[in-house]
Amino acid sequence: MRKLASFMCMLFLLTACSSAYENHIKAGVKAVKEERYEEAVASFKQAAQEKNDKNVQSYVKTLQAMKSSIDALDEGDTKKAILYAQQIVNETETNKVTEIIKPRAREVIVNAQKLEVQVQELSGKLEKARAYADAEQYAEAEQILQELSSVTVLSQEAQDIVRESMELWQQVERERRKQESGGA
C-alpha cells in the first residue's frame, strides 16, 4: 500500500511538473507568434526551471538574437540588425520558435537594407546640395534641400542628414540673400 501511495505521489509530481513545463512552452510560443519576445523569453526560462532541455535553450538564444536585431534596427544600426537577423535565418535547426521567427528575421533584414539605401540616397543628395552651394548655385541647392526637408526619416543617421540639410539650407538662404542684395 505504501509503495502504491509513493508511486501515485511520484506520478502526480511528474505530471504536475510536465504540465507546468508544457504550459510555459505554450505561453512562450503564443508570445512569439504575437511578437512579444521578452515575454516569450521569460516563459521559456520558466519552462527551463521545470525541465531544462536543448530546445528551450535554443528558443531563448533565438529570441534574444531577434530582440537584439529589432533593437539595433530601432536604433538605426543596420549592420547589427542584419547580423543578428542573419544568424536566425542561417539557423539549420528547425523547431517551433525558428519556424515562427525566421520570416520576421528576413523582414528585419529587408527593412535594414532599405534603411541603408535611404541613408545613402539622403547622404548623396546632401553632398550634391553642398556642391551647388559651394558653387554659389543657390537655387539648385535650395531645390534639393527642400526635397530633403520633406523626407520621412527612419533612423537616427537619416535624421542627422536631414538636420544637417536644414542647417545648410539656412546657410544657403543667407548667402543667396547676400548675393541678391549686391554682396553686402
Beta strands, then each sheet from edge to edge (+ up, - down):
end
